[in-house]
Every structure is written in structure tokens, then in C-alpha cells.
Amino acid sequence: MSLPCKFERSILSHEEYETIRLTHHPAIYDVEATELQAMRPRLRKMRDKERTLSRQKRRETRRKGEARGASFPGTTEYPSQRRQVFAAALKRVNNELRRLHNLAARTAHVEAAQKALALRRAANFIPYPPAGATASEGMAPKESRRRRTVVAGAKIGRVSQATKVAQAIRDARGA
């Protein structure tokens, strides 16, 4: 369940809220990928700290453990909700980083495909023939202007090979 921004603002300190504010919808698109990468460990650290506090509070209420330290910091009223806020912010940062990575990969794939298509199209056409024949060279064949079809090396000779194999099978039957 997501928490309203007003509630987030009420349970977080000013510095924590400024970090979290950058992970919300319109502001996250203005943050650079390097800043998001740097924000990720900070959010993890905050989330883990609140998780520890939350677990300790639960242990204290069940009387399984004693209070840790002399006093908790002033921001321990809602440890589980604070943990949820930091976890949701971390999730938003991870999703945005994933979106940026996928966008960059898609752009690279499109550019590579366009380059490959251009190379393929360039290979299918014969370049414009040189200027006509010169004097005193006799007859010369005319170059074809049709598209050149490229036959793969594996296909060359496959028909004659198939004929040889069929003939060998027939010969083996007769012997």
C-alpha cells in the first residue's frame, strides 16, 4: 500500500524528505542516471536502518528483547511506515534506472539495425558503371544493370550433389 506524500512529509526529517521527494513522479525524470545510482545505496541504508528499528520495536513489545541503547533517535514513532517509505522510494529509483537502461539498449538496437539495413541495401546494388568504352579496344560486353543476387556458398552445388547421392542409392540397390 502506498503512503500519501503528506504523511511521508510528516514522518520524515527535512533531509530525508528531500531525498525521497526526488524519487516521486515528475521530479525523478529530471534526475541524472549517475545521481540515481548514487541515491540507491543511501536509500538502502535508510531502509535497512528503519527495518532494524522496526524489528527491535516489535521484539520489545513482545518482551523478547530489551531496549537497545540509552535512547532511540527522535524519528522512531513510525518505524514500519518509515521503512515502507524508503522501500517504495528505492523501488521507484530501481524502476527508473531499469527504464533508462532499456531505453538506451533499445536505441542502440535501432541504430544497429538501421546500419545493417543500409549495408545490406548497399551490397544489393551494383555501383553506377564507369563511362563508356574507349576507342580502339574492340567489342566489350555490356554490364548488366540488374540487381546482383548473392548465392550463399552452402547452396552452390547442392543440386548436383543431390543427383550424385540419388544415383549412388540407385546403384547400391541394383548391386
Disulfide bonds with the S-S distance in Angstrom:
none
